[in-house]
Amino acid sequence: MNETLTINEHDKREDYQSDFDKIAKVLLNETELITKENSYRIREIEFYYHSDNHTDFYCHKNERQKKSNRLYFHRFKNPDKYERLKQKGIDITIGNGKSIYGGILIRAIENIKTNEILTGIGNITNQIINEIGGTSVIQDIYNSNKTIFDSSAPIYLKSFLDNGLKIFKKHRQGLNLKKEDLESFYLNSKYNYFTYPLIEIVK
């Protein structure tokens, strides 16, 4: 399953969308996000990917994002201070271990038992932190070499029967135009994928 998060390098920045489409289908319809306490369906994600041919100026380019199939907790440095930090988020990393940075931001999850949908990247991060045992566990996750598919990890992904849900996409949320993005290409690209109604374009 690790290979499902692989992104090929393309000559044109427009061609990366097809790789994002394929990965989104797997994450939104064919996997569960598992913690010690609950199982979740991922309902909304956003792609951030920076390479020589896809210079996404909105990617954090954190060193953690150079890894593949790991978790990146936004702005995590000190476990003691992180709980009080307001601006949090969680990425599934899609870097190449060298010069490419990438992350898939989790924007909405649904509790499989209760069908409750949790939105807001800070809310999701706080919920996950509570369920894995606190901010100190984040440091353990960072120190280990376990992938997001390793079931012995405090939080992991596992294969799930295809939900068959319709997948939609739109531009990413909460971004402000950066001066480097001269054509607004990355601002306006539809790198946000979700499984509740808007305009269907993934078939």
Backbone as CSV, one residue per row, in Angstrom:
resi,resn,N_x,N_y,N_z,CA_x,CA_y,CA_z,C_x,C_y,C_z
1,MET,0.822,-1.213,0.000,0.000,0.000,0.000,0.856,1.262,0.000
2,ASN,2.103,1.131,0.463,2.983,2.289,0.501,3.110,2.975,-0.851
3,GLU,3.063,2.192,-1.918,3.257,2.746,-3.252,2.093,3.620,-3.702
4,THR,0.957,3.529,-3.016,-0.193,4.331,-3.421,0.043,5.819,-3.223
5,LEU,0.999,6.195,-2.380,1.281,7.609,-2.142,2.438,8.124,-2.985
6,THR,2.851,7.348,-3.953,3.966,7.733,-4.812,3.519,8.737,-5.873
7,ILE,4.305,9.791,-6.029,4.031,10.797,-7.059,5.174,10.775,-8.062
8,ASN,4.829,10.668,-9.318,5.824,10.666,-10.383,6.226,12.099,-10.720
9,GLU,7.446,12.252,-11.190,7.879,13.568,-11.634,7.460,13.789,-13.087
10,HIS,6.926,14.965,-13.359,6.414,15.299,-14.687,7.126,16.535,-15.232
11,ASP,7.077,16.690,-16.531,7.691,17.857,-17.162,6.837,19.111,-16.990
12,LYS,5.526,18.924,-16.923,4.611,20.051,-16.808,3.918,20.022,-15.452
13,ARG,3.779,21.188,-14.842,3.153,21.261,-13.517,1.695,20.808,-13.538
14,GLU,1.037,20.974,-14.683,-0.366,20.569,-14.786,-0.547,19.059,-14.685
15,ASP,0.495,18.301,-14.998,0.372,16.844,-15.062,0.376,16.174,-13.687
16,TYR,0.731,16.914,-12.654,0.739,16.327,-11.312,-0.665,16.047,-10.787
17,GLN,-1.625,16.753,-11.327,-3.007,16.598,-10.858,-3.484,15.153,-10.954
18,SER,-3.085,14.441,-12.005,-3.541,13.057,-12.179,-3.029,12.156,-11.058
19,ASP,-1.802,12.404,-10.580,-1.278,11.640,-9.450,-2.044,11.970,-8.176
20,PHE,-2.342,13.242,-7.977,-3.121,13.641,-6.807,-4.508,12.979,-6.847
21,ASP,-5.112,12.930,-8.039,-6.424,12.299,-8.193,-6.404,10.847,-7.718
22,LYS,-5.385,10.110,-8.147,-5.297,8.687,-7.817,-5.114,8.471,-6.315
23,ILE,-4.244,9.257,-5.729,-4.001,9.127,-4.292,-5.245,9.514,-3.498
24,ALA,-5.930,10.564,-3.921,-7.141,11.001,-3.223,-8.201,9.908,-3.196
25,LYS,-8.345,9.190,-4.303,-9.333,8.113,-4.343,-9.028,7.043,-3.307
26,VAL,-7.754,6.729,-3.144,-7.363,5.709,-2.164,-7.599,6.205,-0.743
27,LEU,-7.138,7.412,-0.446,-7.255,7.913,0.919,-8.698,8.168,1.335
28,LEU,-9.503,8.676,0.428,-10.875,9.025,0.779,-11.836,7.847,0.730
29,ASN,-11.544,6.853,-0.083,-12.510,5.766,-0.255,-12.014,4.385,0.135
30,GLU,-10.722,4.215,0.300,-10.227,2.855,0.492,-9.338,2.679,1.724
31,THR,-9.331,3.664,2.628,-8.520,3.535,3.833,-9.283,4.000,5.060
32,GLU,-8.818,3.540,6.223,-9.259,4.046,7.513,-8.065,4.644,8.235
33,LEU,-8.313,5.686,9.004,-7.307,6.275,9.877,-7.580,5.752,11.283
34,ILE,-6.610,5.060,11.862,-6.820,4.340,13.113,-6.002,4.954,14.242
35,THR,-6.634,5.203,15.392,-5.941,5.565,16.621,-6.244,4.491,17.669
36,LYS,-5.740,4.694,18.885,-6.001,3.733,19.957,-7.482,3.672,20.307
37,GLU,-8.196,4.755,20.058,-9.580,4.852,20.517,-10.626,4.754,19.414
38,ASN,-10.296,5.180,18.200,-11.315,5.274,17.157,-10.762,4.965,15.775
39,SER,-11.694,4.683,14.867,-11.390,4.534,13.451,-12.122,5.637,12.701
40,TYR,-11.455,6.206,11.717,-12.022,7.330,10.981,-11.941,7.104,9.479
41,ARG,-12.927,7.633,8.785,-12.811,7.824,7.344,-12.276,9.231,7.135
42,ILE,-11.356,9.372,6.216,-10.882,10.706,5.859,-11.861,11.290,4.848
43,ARG,-12.377,12.472,5.137,-13.411,13.052,4.281,-12.942,14.252,3.457
44,GLU,-11.819,14.863,3.843,-11.322,16.008,3.062,-9.809,16.111,3.233
45,ILE,-9.110,16.337,2.126,-7.652,16.464,2.140,-7.217,17.551,1.162
46,GLU,-5.986,18.033,1.356,-5.377,18.970,0.419,-3.938,18.553,0.148
47,PHE,-3.517,18.726,-1.096,-2.157,18.371,-1.495,-1.258,19.606,-1.531
48,TYR,-0.038,19.420,-1.000,1.016,20.430,-1.062,2.275,19.704,-1.508
49,TYR,2.862,20.131,-2.609,3.958,19.369,-3.204,4.921,20.313,-3.901
50,HIS,6.183,20.296,-3.479,7.179,21.198,-4.042,8.347,20.412,-4.619
51,SER,8.504,20.493,-5.934,9.631,19.882,-6.633,10.129,20.880,-7.674
52,ASP,11.148,20.493,-8.427,11.692,21.410,-9.436,10.656,21.793,-10.481
53,ASN,9.791,20.858,-10.828,8.799,21.118,-11.875,7.416,21.458,-11.336
54,HIS,7.281,21.444,-10.023,6.004,21.793,-9.397,6.326,22.613,-8.148
55,THR,6.635,23.880,-8.377,7.131,24.744,-7.301,5.974,25.352,-6.509
56,ASP,5.286,24.520,-5.762,4.131,24.949,-4.978,4.619,25.865,-3.850
57,PHE,4.364,27.147,-3.990,4.874,28.135,-3.049,4.155,28.088,-1.704
58,TYR,3.078,27.306,-1.621,2.296,27.229,-0.386,2.662,26.012,0.464
59,CYS,3.570,25.205,-0.019,4.075,24.061,0.737,4.999,24.576,1.849
60,HIS,4.872,24.044,3.061,5.706,24.493,4.176,7.193,24.258,3.934
61,LYS,7.521,23.217,3.181,8.916,22.819,2.957,9.632,22.541,4.278
62,ASN,8.913,21.938,5.190,9.513,21.481,6.441,10.343,20.226,6.168
63,GLU,11.429,20.047,6.899,12.296,18.887,6.683,11.526,17.576,6.811
64,ARG,10.536,17.561,7.661,9.724,16.356,7.846,9.000,15.993,6.542
65,GLN,8.671,16.998,5.727,7.953,16.766,4.487,8.832,16.190,3.379
66,LYS,10.122,16.058,3.636,10.990,15.374,2.678,10.816,13.860,2.759
67,LYS,10.282,13.398,3.879,10.077,11.968,4.060,8.833,11.518,3.306
68,SER,8.671,10.228,3.180,7.487,9.659,2.539,6.759,8.753,3.525
69,ASN,5.430,8.811,3.491,4.589,7.914,4.298,4.803,8.084,5.802
70,ARG,5.001,9.319,6.228,5.121,9.632,7.651,4.066,10.685,8.012
71,LEU,4.014,11.042,9.289,3.131,12.113,9.730,3.948,13.366,10.021
72,TYR,3.430,14.495,9.605,4.039,15.790,9.888,3.022,16.624,10.652
73,PHE,3.338,16.936,11.908,2.496,17.802,12.729,2.996,19.234,12.550
74,HIS,2.152,20.102,12.022,2.554,21.463,11.700,3.126,22.186,12.910
75,ARG,4.293,22.781,12.719,4.930,23.649,13.715,5.310,22.921,15.007
76,PHE,5.423,21.619,14.943,5.808,20.882,16.143,7.301,21.025,16.406
77,LYS,7.640,21.479,17.610,9.038,21.563,18.051,9.176,21.027,19.476
78,ASN,8.370,21.578,20.367,8.458,21.229,21.780,7.138,20.620,22.254
79,PRO,7.140,19.381,22.749,5.889,18.740,23.196,5.162,19.540,24.269
80,ASP,5.903,20.177,25.163,5.280,20.919,26.258,4.525,22.150,25.765
81,LYS,5.027,22.776,24.720,4.395,23.986,24.205,3.357,23.701,23.115
82,TYR,3.440,22.539,22.512,2.613,22.273,21.330,1.122,22.208,21.661
83,GLU,0.803,21.717,22.834,-0.608,21.593,23.198,-1.291,22.947,23.219
84,ARG,-0.560,23.986,23.588,-1.136,25.335,23.684,-1.116,26.068,22.341
85,LEU,-0.406,25.529,21.374,-0.312,26.182,20.069,-1.651,26.102,19.342
86,LYS,-2.103,27.222,18.800,-3.405,27.259,18.139,-3.344,26.790,16.685
87,GLN,-2.263,27.141,15.990,-2.161,26.821,14.566,-1.518,25.444,14.383
88,LYS,-2.369,24.432,14.339,-1.902,23.058,14.187,-2.501,22.453,12.929
89,GLY,-1.917,21.338,12.504,-2.441,20.567,11.385,-1.644,19.286,11.268
90,ILE,-2.183,18.332,10.515,-1.493,17.060,10.308,-1.432,16.760,8.822
91,ASP,-0.218,16.452,8.334,-0.004,16.003,6.957,0.413,14.537,6.946
92,ILE,0.030,13.845,5.898,0.675,12.587,5.515,1.743,12.971,4.504
93,THR,2.995,12.676,4.790,4.082,13.195,3.958,4.255,12.404,2.657
94,ILE,4.659,13.129,1.612,4.836,12.523,0.290,6.102,13.059,-0.379
95,GLY,7.167,13.264,0.415,8.443,13.687,-0.147,9.186,12.502,-0.749
96,ASN,10.387,12.759,-1.216,11.172,11.681,-1.846,12.452,11.350,-1.090
97,GLY,12.605,11.934,0.109,13.795,11.668,0.899,14.988,12.507,0.507
98,LYS,14.854,13.323,-0.533,15.970,14.129,-1.024,15.575,15.603,-1.114
99,SER,15.176,16.035,-2.297,14.930,17.465,-2.509,13.457,17.818,-2.674
100,ILE,12.590,16.820,-2.641,11.164,17.067,-2.856,10.433,17.066,-1.519
101,TYR,9.603,18.101,-1.323,8.792,18.224,-0.124,7.329,17.958,-0.494
102,GLY,6.617,17.269,0.364,5.212,17.063,0.074,4.408,16.673,1.300
103,GLY,3.167,17.128,1.331,2.277,16.762,2.421,0.833,16.750,1.971
104,ILE,0.073,15.824,2.534,-1.373,15.767,2.294,-2.048,16.170,3.590
105,LEU,-2.602,17.361,3.614,-3.222,17.909,4.807,-4.597,17.277,5.025
106,ILE,-4.845,16.808,6.240,-6.140,16.220,6.583,-7.053,17.327,7.090
107,ARG,-8.175,17.548,6.389,-9.073,18.651,6.715,-10.392,18.217,7.341
108,ALA,-10.791,16.982,7.157,-12.036,16.504,7.767,-11.973,14.994,7.920
109,ILE,-12.484,14.494,9.039,-12.549,13.053,9.292,-13.925,12.707,9.838
110,GLU,-14.330,11.456,9.625,-15.632,10.980,10.112,-15.427,9.764,11.006
111,ASN,-15.944,9.845,12.217,-15.885,8.716,13.140,-16.749,7.591,12.592
112,ILE,-16.172,6.432,12.358,-16.897,5.338,11.724,-18.022,4.804,12.611
113,LYS,-17.826,4.832,13.915,-18.864,4.320,14.827,-20.028,5.290,14.980
114,THR,-19.717,6.566,15.125,-20.763,7.547,15.434,-21.222,8.342,14.216
115,ASN,-20.460,8.270,13.123,-20.714,9.061,11.908,-20.564,10.559,12.125
116,GLU,-19.977,10.949,13.242,-19.705,12.363,13.494,-18.545,12.826,12.619
117,ILE,-18.730,13.950,11.927,-17.688,14.511,11.077,-17.002,15.653,11.816
118,LEU,-15.702,15.564,11.920,-14.903,16.586,12.589,-14.153,17.376,11.529
119,THR,-14.307,18.688,11.545,-13.638,19.560,10.583,-12.745,20.553,11.314
120,GLY,-11.898,21.214,10.556,-10.968,22.180,11.140,-9.667,21.496,11.484
121,ILE,-8.571,21.946,10.860,-7.312,21.218,11.012,-6.798,21.252,12.451
122,GLY,-7.066,22.332,13.177,-6.676,22.395,14.580,-7.494,21.445,15.438
123,ASN,-8.803,21.396,15.183,-9.681,20.484,15.928,-9.278,19.030,15.709
124,ILE,-8.977,18.695,14.469,-8.577,17.324,14.147,-7.271,16.978,14.847
125,THR,-6.313,17.890,14.799,-5.018,17.632,15.433,-5.170,17.433,16.933
126,ASN,-5.968,18.287,17.581,-6.179,18.151,19.025,-6.862,16.828,19.367
127,GLN,-7.819,16.427,18.544,-8.510,15.156,18.768,-7.532,13.988,18.651
128,ILE,-6.712,14.019,17.622,-5.733,12.944,17.419,-4.722,12.905,18.560
129,ILE,-4.263,14.077,18.986,-3.308,14.133,20.095,-3.896,13.484,21.348
130,ASN,-5.157,13.798,21.635,-5.812,13.193,22.807,-5.883,11.679,22.688
131,GLU,-6.151,11.196,21.492,-6.371,9.762,21.305,-5.081,8.950,21.233
132,ILE,-3.958,9.598,20.921,-2.700,8.844,20.869,-1.938,8.914,22.191
133,GLY,-2.437,9.765,23.118,-1.810,9.789,24.432,-1.044,11.049,24.769
134,GLY,-1.242,12.129,23.998,-0.618,13.394,24.327,0.507,13.795,23.390
135,THR,0.985,15.026,23.579,1.977,15.597,22.673,3.332,14.889,22.738
136,SER,3.634,14.261,23.869,4.919,13.556,23.975,5.006,12.395,22.993
137,VAL,3.849,11.839,22.617,3.824,10.723,21.668,4.222,11.193,20.268
138,ILE,3.977,12.473,19.966,4.392,13.011,18.670,5.904,12.883,18.520
139,GLN,6.625,13.189,19.597,8.075,13.063,19.547,8.487,11.617,19.307
140,ASP,7.753,10.683,19.924,8.034,9.262,19.704,7.800,8.884,18.245
141,ILE,6.733,9.419,17.668,6.428,9.157,16.263,7.549,9.679,15.371
142,TYR,8.033,10.877,15.678,9.109,11.474,14.901,10.409,10.685,15.030
143,ASN,10.675,10.176,16.222,11.927,9.457,16.461,11.937,8.058,15.853
144,SER,10.759,7.494,15.680,10.683,6.139,15.132,10.785,6.181,13.610
145,ASN,11.016,5.045,13.008,11.093,4.971,11.551,9.851,4.291,10.973
146,LYS,8.776,4.289,11.749,7.559,3.611,11.314,6.811,4.452,10.285
147,THR,6.262,3.793,9.297,5.480,4.492,8.289,4.034,4.633,8.753
148,ILE,3.280,5.405,8.016,1.874,5.617,8.321,1.062,4.335,8.137
149,PHE,1.655,3.320,7.502,0.949,2.056,7.284,1.329,0.981,8.305
150,ASP,2.151,1.337,9.278,2.606,0.384,10.291,1.574,0.309,11.418
151,SER,0.900,-0.827,11.561,-0.191,-0.966,12.535,0.280,-0.956,13.987
152,SER,1.591,-0.997,14.209,2.103,-0.908,15.573,2.304,0.545,16.013
153,ALA,2.099,1.485,15.103,2.246,2.903,15.413,0.995,3.410,16.145
154,PRO,1.106,4.519,16.890,-0.046,5.069,17.629,-1.181,5.529,16.728
155,ILE,-0.844,5.875,15.491,-1.844,6.264,14.497,-1.369,5.752,13.145
156,TYR,-2.273,5.143,12.409,-1.858,4.542,11.134,-3.037,4.433,10.173
157,LEU,-2.715,4.134,8.925,-3.722,3.889,7.894,-3.807,2.405,7.598
158,LYS,-5.001,1.929,7.344,-5.151,0.547,6.898,-6.156,0.479,5.761
159,SER,-6.027,-0.542,4.955,-6.913,-0.718,3.815,-8.336,-0.959,4.288
160,PHE,-9.290,-0.498,3.489,-10.702,-0.574,3.834,-11.472,-0.835,2.559
161,LEU,-12.609,-1.485,2.670,-13.438,-1.729,1.496,-13.846,-0.413,0.850
162,ASP,-13.873,-0.376,-0.451,-14.183,0.847,-1.185,-15.554,1.382,-0.779
163,ASN,-15.564,2.624,-0.276,-16.824,3.256,0.130,-17.723,3.572,-1.060
164,GLY,-17.125,3.753,-2.219,-17.894,4.103,-3.405,-18.461,5.510,-3.358
165,LEU,-17.903,6.361,-2.494,-18.406,7.726,-2.383,-17.931,8.578,-3.558
166,LYS,-18.761,9.506,-3.966,-18.356,10.432,-5.014,-17.293,11.382,-4.458
167,ILE,-16.278,11.635,-5.255,-15.203,12.527,-4.841,-15.303,13.826,-5.635
168,PHE,-15.169,14.934,-4.920,-15.240,16.258,-5.506,-13.932,16.983,-5.236
169,LYS,-13.684,18.065,-5.937,-12.498,18.855,-5.623,-12.712,20.333,-5.899
170,LYS,-11.888,21.127,-5.239,-11.959,22.587,-5.322,-10.568,23.136,-5.002
171,HIS,-10.412,24.441,-5.052,-9.113,25.015,-4.697,-8.898,24.901,-3.185
172,ARG,-7.653,24.968,-2.768,-7.315,24.822,-1.362,-7.838,26.004,-0.537
173,GLN,-8.091,25.738,0.722,-8.756,26.714,1.575,-7.757,27.501,2.434
174,GLY,-8.096,28.764,2.700,-7.354,29.573,3.657,-6.011,30.094,3.191
175,LEU,-5.758,30.074,1.885,-4.469,30.545,1.375,-4.580,31.987,0.890
176,ASN,-3.519,32.737,1.076,-3.418,34.087,0.526,-2.381,34.085,-0.589
177,LEU,-2.660,34.849,-1.630,-1.778,34.873,-2.788,-0.364,35.296,-2.402
178,LYS,0.617,34.509,-2.832,2.021,34.848,-2.615,2.579,35.490,-3.881
179,LYS,3.484,36.430,-3.693,4.012,37.190,-4.829,4.744,36.289,-5.822
180,GLU,5.293,35.163,-5.344,5.997,34.247,-6.240,5.044,33.543,-7.202
181,ASP,3.789,33.443,-6.809,2.792,32.737,-7.615,2.214,33.698,-8.649
182,LEU,3.045,34.061,-9.621,2.734,35.160,-10.533,1.443,34.962,-11.308
183,GLU,1.150,33.708,-11.683,-0.058,33.435,-12.461,-1.203,32.918,-11.590
184,SER,-0.994,32.904,-10.289,-1.973,32.340,-9.336,-2.271,30.873,-9.633
185,PHE,-1.332,30.195,-10.288,-1.563,28.797,-10.663,-1.778,27.926,-9.432
186,TYR,-0.894,28.047,-8.451,-0.982,27.172,-7.285,-2.093,27.609,-6.336
187,LEU,-2.408,28.884,-6.323,-3.515,29.360,-5.499,-4.841,28.805,-6.002
188,ASN,-4.994,28.758,-7.315,-6.276,28.382,-7.905,-6.387,26.906,-8.289
189,SER,-5.290,26.170,-8.198,-5.350,24.748,-8.556,-6.283,23.999,-7.605
190,LYS,-7.011,23.056,-8.156,-8.005,22.326,-7.358,-7.357,21.105,-6.710
191,TYR,-6.620,21.403,-5.636,-5.879,20.372,-4.913,-6.576,19.970,-3.616
192,ASN,-7.793,20.415,-3.422,-8.598,20.013,-2.266,-9.612,18.962,-2.738
193,TYR,-9.619,17.811,-2.064,-10.507,16.697,-2.424,-11.400,16.374,-1.235
194,PHE,-12.666,16.082,-1.511,-13.588,15.816,-0.413,-14.736,14.930,-0.884
195,THR,-15.472,14.403,0.066,-16.551,13.471,-0.270,-17.902,13.920,0.266
196,TYR,-18.137,15.243,0.172,-19.494,15.727,0.408,-19.783,16.831,-0.585
197,PRO,-21.060,17.037,-0.922,-21.462,17.646,-2.193,-20.929,19.038,-2.536
198,LEU,-20.352,19.112,-3.707,-20.157,20.337,-4.481,-20.226,19.892,-5.942
199,ILE,-19.252,20.279,-6.768,-19.269,19.894,-8.173,-18.401,18.667,-8.387
200,GLU,-18.974,17.600,-8.885,-18.207,16.374,-9.088,-17.330,16.497,-10.344
201,ILE,-16.022,16.217,-10.172,-15.180,16.221,-11.359,-14.200,15.055,-11.368
202,VAL,-14.159,14.242,-10.312,-13.312,13.046,-10.330,-14.197,11.870,-10.658
203,LYS,-13.924,11.165,-11.744,-14.775,10.061,-12.190,-13.995,8.763,-12.237
